Amino acid sequence: MISKIFGLEKTGDAEGLKPYLQSLELPDPGTWFTRVFGDQVGAAFSREYEQIRPQVPAMLSNAFAGLLRSGLTKPVAVELKNACDPRATAPQYSLLLARKTNERLYVIRFVHDKTLTDVPFFAYADGSFRYIGNVKMDTLSPETRGGPQTTLEELEKFPNQVRVGGNVMAAQLICHPFPYYPEKAKQEGIQGKVVLHAIVDRDGFIKDLHLVSGDPTLAQSALRRFGNGAIARLCFMAGR
């Protein structure tokens, strides 16, 4: 379908292009986003989509026309299925991890002079491919995406749970299990910082862990290192 759209865009056939672009609109955003991303995140993404929904055909037409003007004429549909898909960029990786189902997401990718240009995201819904928007986890509030925000009601339910800054906890560490540096990352010269959000109990066990940001290859190693039973235990000074 994308190749057909590009062909019509090249010839300037606006009337022929119109039904294809309209067919990419997601029919029931609320149901789809909630099913794939859960109640909170799904509702936030659905609200974002409803704001752009009337402009979806025009947005896509402008995007594809701009790509053609830039000389990007060979689109490839990239299927992102697994949470650790090596073809995903760091922001895409965070979105894949946020799914509550194994719903496949797609990007239209162009490669030119070793530079990637993506048009995200598409999904297969209601018997056809649909544009779901350039949804990103980092545009959501910490409360919505499950970040370290704690309400008064939650503190009353869990009186022994306290929030402390990362620097405070780091000063109390007496051992630190560093992640394994993946061989692939070494070979490709991949470096960077991986940020994880964790809830740690008084005994040093990680009770909840999820990715905030980071390169997919490095993030996968970090999540495995800190999310695997006994390895996930952090050691703190006695009495803390």
QUIHUPE-V696662 format. One record per residue. N is the residue number from 1. RES is the residue in one small letter. SS is DSSP state (H for helix, E for strand, - for the rest). PSI is psi in degrees with one decimal (* if undefined). OMEGA is omega as a letter, one per 40 degrees, with the letter a starting at -180 (NA if undefined). Layout:
BEGIN
n: (N & N)
res: (RES & RES)
ss: (SS & SS)
psi: (PSI & PSI)
omega: (OMEGA & OMEGA)
END
This chain:
BEGIN
n: (1 & 2 & 3 & 4 & 5 & 6 & 7 & 8 & 9 & 10 & 11 & 12 & 13 & 14 & 15 & 16 & 17 & 18 & 19 & 20 & 21 & 22 & 23 & 24 & 25 & 26 & 27 & 28 & 29 & 30 & 31 & 32 & 33 & 34 & 35 & 36 & 37 & 38 & 39 & 40 & 41 & 42 & 43 & 44 & 45 & 46 & 47 & 48 & 49 & 50 & 51 & 52 & 53 & 54 & 55 & 56 & 57 & 58 & 59 & 60 & 61 & 62 & 63 & 64 & 65 & 66 & 67 & 68 & 69 & 70 & 71 & 72 & 73 & 74 & 75 & 76 & 77 & 78 & 79 & 80 & 81 & 82 & 83 & 84 & 85 & 86 & 87 & 88 & 89 & 90 & 91 & 92 & 93 & 94 & 95 & 96 & 97 & 98 & 99 & 100 & 101 & 102 & 103 & 104 & 105 & 106 & 107 & 108 & 109 & 110 & 111 & 112 & 113 & 114 & 115 & 116 & 117 & 118 & 119 & 120 & 121 & 122 & 123 & 124 & 125 & 126 & 127 & 128 & 129 & 130 & 131 & 132 & 133 & 134 & 135 & 136 & 137 & 138 & 139 & 140 & 141 & 142 & 143 & 144 & 145 & 146 & 147 & 148 & 149 & 150 & 151 & 152 & 153 & 154 & 155 & 156 & 157 & 158 & 159 & 160 & 161 & 162 & 163 & 164 & 165 & 166 & 167 & 168 & 169 & 170 & 171 & 172 & 173 & 174 & 175 & 176 & 177 & 178 & 179 & 180 & 181 & 182 & 183 & 184 & 185 & 186 & 187 & 188 & 189 & 190 & 191 & 192 & 193 & 194 & 195 & 196 & 197 & 198 & 199 & 200 & 201 & 202 & 203 & 204 & 205 & 206 & 207 & 208 & 209 & 210 & 211 & 212 & 213 & 214 & 215 & 216 & 217 & 218 & 219 & 220 & 221 & 222 & 223 & 224 & 225 & 226 & 227 & 228 & 229 & 230 & 231 & 232 & 233 & 234 & 235 & 236 & 237 & 238 & 239 & 240)
res: (m & i & s & k & i & f & g & l & e & k & t & g & d & a & e & g & l & k & p & y & l & q & s & l & e & l & p & d & p & g & t & w & f & t & r & v & f & g & d & q & v & g & a & a & f & s & r & e & y & e & q & i & r & p & q & v & p & a & m & l & s & n & a & f & a & g & l & l & r & s & g & l & t & k & p & v & a & v & e & l & k & n & a & c & d & p & r & a & t & a & p & q & y & s & l & l & l & a & r & k & t & n & e & r & l & y & v & i & r & f & v & h & d & k & t & l & t & d & v & p & f & f & a & y & a & d & g & s & f & r & y & i & g & n & v & k & m & d & t & l & s & p & e & t & r & g & g & p & q & t & t & l & e & e & l & e & k & f & p & n & q & v & r & v & g & g & n & v & m & a & a & q & l & i & c & h & p & f & p & y & y & p & e & k & a & k & q & e & g & i & q & g & k & v & v & l & h & a & i & v & d & r & d & g & f & i & k & d & l & h & l & v & s & g & d & p & t & l & a & q & s & a & l & r & r & f & g & n & g & a & i & a & r & l & c & f & m & a & g & r)
ss: (- & H & H & H & H & H & H & H & H & H & H & - & - & H & H & H & H & H & H & H & H & H & H & - & E & - & - & - & H & H & H & H & H & H & H & H & H & - & H & H & H & H & H & H & H & H & H & H & H & H & H & H & H & H & H & H & H & H & H & H & H & H & H & H & H & H & H & H & H & - & - & - & - & - & - & E & E & E & E & E & - & - & - & - & - & - & - & - & - & H & H & H & H & H & H & H & H & - & - & - & - & - & - & - & E & E & E & E & E & E & E & E & - & - & E & E & E & E & E & E & E & E & E & E & E & - & - & E & E & E & E & - & - & - & - & - & H & H & H & - & - & H & H & H & H & - & - & - & - & - & - & H & H & H & H & H & H & - & - & - & - & - & - & - & - & H & H & H & H & H & H & H & E & E & E & - & - & - & - & - & - & - & H & H & H & H & H & H & - & - & - & - & - & - & E & E & E & E & E & E & - & - & - & - & - & E & E & E & E & E & E & E & E & - & - & H & H & H & H & H & H & H & H & H & H & H & - & - & H & H & H & H & - & - & E & E & - & - & - & -)
psi: (-40.9 & -39.6 & -39.1 & -44.0 & -42.8 & -38.3 & -43.4 & -35.4 & -38.3 & -41.5 & -9.0 & 24.6 & 82.4 & -40.2 & -40.0 & -29.5 & -32.5 & -49.4 & -31.1 & -44.5 & -38.9 & -32.7 & -15.7 & -9.0 & 135.5 & 117.9 & -42.6 & 77.2 & -42.1 & -48.8 & -45.0 & -50.7 & -38.5 & -40.7 & -40.0 & -37.0 & 2.3 & 175.3 & -53.4 & -57.6 & -40.6 & -42.2 & -38.8 & -44.3 & -37.8 & -41.4 & -41.2 & -41.4 & -39.9 & -29.6 & -33.7 & -9.1 & -46.7 & -22.9 & 2.5 & -50.8 & -44.8 & -39.3 & -46.9 & -40.8 & -45.0 & -39.5 & -47.1 & -38.0 & -39.9 & -38.2 & -40.2 & -41.5 & -27.5 & -0.6 & 10.4 & 100.7 & 3.1 & 81.4 & 144.5 & 128.3 & 118.6 & 121.3 & 125.5 & 106.6 & -56.7 & 151.0 & -28.3 & 32.6 & 121.1 & -14.0 & -7.3 & 144.6 & 171.6 & -48.2 & -36.9 & -36.0 & -42.3 & -39.0 & -40.9 & -38.5 & -25.6 & -10.3 & 143.1 & -10.6 & 175.6 & 32.5 & 129.5 & 136.5 & 154.1 & 147.6 & 149.1 & 115.8 & 140.2 & 136.6 & 122.4 & 120.9 & 44.3 & 17.4 & 132.4 & 134.5 & 119.2 & 146.2 & 100.1 & 159.2 & 157.4 & 156.5 & 160.2 & 112.4 & 139.4 & 44.5 & 12.4 & 163.2 & 136.8 & 149.9 & 123.8 & 1.1 & 167.3 & 67.3 & 139.6 & 139.4 & -33.2 & -4.6 & -10.1 & 154.7 & 153.8 & -36.3 & -40.0 & -42.6 & 6.1 & 29.7 & -173.6 & 47.1 & 131.6 & 125.6 & 164.4 & -39.9 & -40.7 & -38.8 & -34.5 & -32.5 & -34.8 & 76.2 & -21.6 & -2.7 & 124.1 & 153.7 & 131.2 & 156.1 & 156.1 & -35.6 & -34.8 & -47.2 & -38.7 & -35.8 & -20.9 & -5.7 & 135.2 & -9.1 & 148.0 & 106.4 & 99.1 & 145.7 & 155.7 & 134.1 & 108.3 & 142.1 & -38.1 & -40.8 & -38.7 & -47.2 & -37.0 & 1.9 & 31.2 & 124.5 & 161.0 & 178.1 & 135.9 & 125.4 & 121.7 & 147.9 & 126.0 & 146.0 & 120.0 & 130.5 & 177.7 & -23.6 & 0.0 & 9.3 & 136.2 & 120.9 & -25.9 & 138.6 & 131.2 & 159.2 & 136.1 & -48.8 & 161.9 & 158.6 & 137.7 & -41.8 & -44.4 & -37.6 & -38.3 & -43.0 & -41.8 & -42.5 & -38.8 & -39.8 & -41.4 & 0.7 & 33.6 & 76.9 & -123.4 & -29.7 & -25.8 & -7.3 & 130.0 & 139.6 & 126.9 & 161.2 & 142.7 & 139.2 & -3.0 & *)
omega: (a & i & i & i & i & i & i & i & i & a & a & a & a & a & i & a & a & a & i & i & i & a & a & i & i & a & a & a & a & a & a & a & i & i & a & a & a & a & a & a & i & i & i & i & i & i & i & a & a & i & a & a & a & a & a & i & a & i & a & i & i & a & a & i & i & i & i & i & i & i & i & a & a & a & i & i & a & i & i & a & a & a & a & a & a & i & a & i & a & i & i & i & i & i & i & i & a & a & i & i & i & a & i & i & a & i & i & a & i & i & a & a & i & i & i & i & a & i & a & e & i & i & i & a & i & i & a & i & a & i & a & i & i & a & a & i & a & i & a & i & i & i & a & a & i & a & a & i & a & i & i & i & a & i & i & i & a & a & a & a & i & i & i & a & a & i & i & a & a & a & a & a & i & i & a & a & a & i & i & i & a & a & i & i & i & a & a & i & a & i & i & a & i & a & i & i & a & i & a & a & a & a & i & i & i & a & a & a & i & a & i & i & i & i & a & a & i & a & i & i & a & a & i & a & a & a & a & i & a & a & a & a & i & a & a & i & a & i & a & NA)
END
